[in-house]
Amino acid sequence: MEITDIRVRKITKEGKMKAVVSMTLDDEFVVHDIKVIDGDKGLFIAMPSRRARDGEFRDIAHPINSKTREIMQKVILEKYEQAVNDLEDYSEHND
């Protein structure tokens, strides 16, 4: 499996949710609505989820093992940081 594209679709400055991301795998499969969250221990990703009847949120799609989650998180957070820096550079040059 190869992560072939990461698109940071929405960046927010307020609140704990910092961005919404889409990730493409092998140029054939996309996962939308991955969230970048600012938690107590720093940034992390939250996979797309849905509220179950019992009120709990359950992931709709997620990595099967921690190694894959770490790889996804590393690539997504790198792309998020790049998008934030690009946005700041754009804002500085267009103010």
C-alpha positions in Angstrom: 0.0 0.0 0.0 1.3 3.4 -0.9 -0.1 6.8 0.1 -0.3 8.5 -3.3 -2.0 11.8 -2.4 -2.9 13.8 0.7 -5.3 16.8 0.3 -5.8 19.2 3.2 -9.3 20.4 2.4 -10.1 22.7 5.3 -7.9 24.4 7.9 -9.4 26.0 11.0 -7.5 28.0 13.5 -10.0 27.8 16.3 -11.0 24.8 18.3 -9.2 21.4 18.7 -10.0 20.2 15.1 -7.4 21.9 12.9 -8.0 20.4 9.5 -10.0 17.9 7.4 -7.9 15.7 5.1 -8.5 13.3 2.2 -5.9 10.5 1.7 -5.6 8.5 -1.6 -4.1 5.0 -1.5 -2.4 3.4 -4.6 -4.1 6.0 -6.8 -7.2 3.8 -6.5 -8.9 4.4 -3.1 -9.7 7.5 -1.2 -10.6 8.1 2.4 -12.3 11.4 3.2 -12.9 13.2 6.4 -9.7 12.3 8.3 -9.4 15.0 11.0 -6.2 16.6 12.3 -6.8 17.2 16.0 -4.8 19.2 18.5 -4.8 17.1 21.6 -3.1 17.3 25.0 0.0 15.6 23.6 0.1 17.4 20.3 -1.4 16.8 16.9 -2.9 13.5 15.9 -5.3 12.1 13.3 -8.8 10.8 13.8 -10.2 8.5 11.2 -13.7 9.2 9.8 -16.4 8.0 12.2 -20.1 7.7 12.7 -22.2 7.9 15.9 -23.7 4.5 16.7 -27.1 4.0 18.3 -25.5 3.8 21.7 -24.1 7.3 21.3 -20.5 6.1 20.8 -18.5 7.2 17.8 -17.0 4.3 15.7 -14.5 4.6 13.0 -15.8 3.9 9.5 -12.4 3.2 8.1 -9.2 2.7 10.0 -5.7 1.1 9.8 -5.5 -2.5 11.1 -2.2 -2.1 13.0 -0.3 0.6 14.8 2.6 0.7 12.3 0.2 1.6 9.5 -1.5 4.2 11.6 1.9 5.8 12.5 2.9 5.9 8.8 -0.5 7.6 7.9 -0.2 10.0 10.8 3.3 11.0 9.9 2.5 11.7 6.2 -0.8 13.5 7.0 0.7 15.7 9.7 3.7 16.6 7.4 1.3 17.6 4.6 -0.9 19.6 7.2 2.2 21.5 8.4 3.1 22.3 4.8 -0.4 23.5 4.1 -0.4 25.7 7.2 3.0 27.2 6.2 1.8 27.8 2.6 -1.3 29.5 3.9 0.7 31.8 6.2 3.2 32.6 3.4 0.2 33.4 1.1 -1.4 35.6 3.8 1.8 37.5 4.4 2.3 38.3 0.7 -1.4 39.3 0.1 -2.1 41.5 3.1 
